[in-house]
Amino acid sequence: MEEITLARPNHQFEKRQRELAKQKKKEEKRQRKLDRSADATPDEASDAPESAVSEEPAE
């Protein structure tokens, strides 16, 4: 009688795929944050010198 073997799950492959998906998601999130901060930086940078000058006490 022939022995029938079932396909066994490859847990290492599945784990690696999950890790890659997490890394990809994390990198995309980091990139979005950088894009958001880069968009906000020019506005804040132009406001910063004016606010710094107005806050200094005039002697």
Secondary structure by P-SEA (a helix, b strand, c coil): cbbbbcccccaaaaaaaaaaaaaaaaaaaaaaaaaaaaaaaaaaaaaaaaaaaaacccc
